[in-house]
Amino acid sequence: MTDIITVSEPPLLILLARAEARAILYAACEFDLDEAIAPLTRYALDSGIVNEIGAERAYAIVKMAFAEVVDAEAVEETYDQ
């Protein structure tokens, strides 16, 4: 996956940090999956990340952060809503 995306620009680093934090909170049952991912989707759109790198690559950042705490299919289904 590292050949697909390089997370080095500030908005991308912020998205990754927020996604990792929300994945931890999801794993601790503080959020359901939709509550954990919805603000990340909004941030990716509002910050211009989706326009800059595309929705698939933005999704890859979120999916990477949640990979250790949730099934990838569940993230994909929630992100696509």
C-alpha positions as CSV (number, residue, x, y, z in Angstrom):
1,M,0.0,0.0,0.0
2,T,2.9,2.4,0.5
3,D,3.5,2.5,-3.2
4,I,0.0,3.8,-3.7
5,I,0.1,6.7,-1.3
6,T,2.7,8.8,0.5
7,V,1.4,10.5,3.6
8,S,3.7,13.6,4.0
9,E,1.6,16.7,3.4
10,P,0.0,18.3,6.5
11,P,-3.6,17.6,5.6
12,L,-2.8,13.9,4.9
13,L,-0.9,13.6,8.2
14,I,-3.8,15.1,10.0
15,L,-6.2,12.7,8.3
16,L,-3.9,9.8,9.3
17,A,-3.5,10.9,12.9
18,R,-7.3,11.5,13.3
19,A,-8.0,8.1,11.7
20,E,-5.6,6.3,14.0
21,A,-7.1,8.1,17.1
22,R,-10.7,7.3,16.0
23,A,-9.7,3.7,15.4
24,I,-8.4,3.4,18.9
25,L,-11.6,5.0,20.3
26,Y,-13.7,2.6,18.1
27,A,-11.7,-0.4,19.5
28,A,-12.5,1.0,23.0
29,C,-16.2,1.0,22.2
30,E,-16.4,4.8,22.4
31,F,-17.9,5.0,18.9
32,D,-19.7,2.7,16.5
33,L,-18.0,2.4,13.1
34,D,-20.1,5.0,11.4
35,E,-19.5,7.6,14.2
36,A,-15.8,6.8,13.9
37,I,-15.5,7.2,10.2
38,A,-18.0,9.9,9.3
39,P,-15.9,12.9,10.6
40,L,-12.9,11.5,8.7
41,T,-14.9,11.4,5.5
42,R,-16.1,15.0,6.1
43,Y,-12.5,16.2,6.8
44,A,-11.2,14.5,3.7
45,L,-13.8,16.3,1.6
46,D,-13.6,19.7,3.4
47,S,-9.8,19.9,3.5
48,G,-9.5,19.2,-0.3
49,I,-7.8,15.8,0.2
50,V,-10.3,14.0,-2.0
51,N,-9.8,16.6,-4.8
52,E,-6.0,16.4,-4.4
53,I,-5.5,12.6,-4.2
54,G,-8.9,11.1,-5.0
55,A,-11.5,9.3,-2.8
56,E,-9.8,5.9,-3.2
57,R,-6.5,7.1,-1.8
58,A,-8.2,9.0,1.0
59,Y,-10.1,5.9,1.8
60,A,-6.8,3.9,1.8
61,I,-5.5,6.2,4.6
62,V,-8.6,5.6,6.7
63,K,-8.6,1.8,6.0
64,M,-4.9,1.6,6.9
65,A,-5.6,3.2,10.3
66,F,-8.5,0.9,11.1
67,A,-6.9,-2.3,9.8
68,E,-5.8,-3.6,13.2
69,V,-9.1,-3.0,14.9
70,V,-11.9,-3.9,12.4
71,D,-12.6,-6.0,9.3
72,A,-11.6,-4.2,6.1
73,E,-15.0,-4.9,4.6
74,A,-16.8,-3.2,7.4
75,V,-14.7,-0.1,6.9
76,E,-15.4,-0.2,3.2
77,E,-19.1,-0.5,3.7
78,T,-19.2,2.4,6.2
79,Y,-16.9,4.7,4.1
80,D,-19.1,4.2,1.0
81,Q,-22.2,5.5,2.7
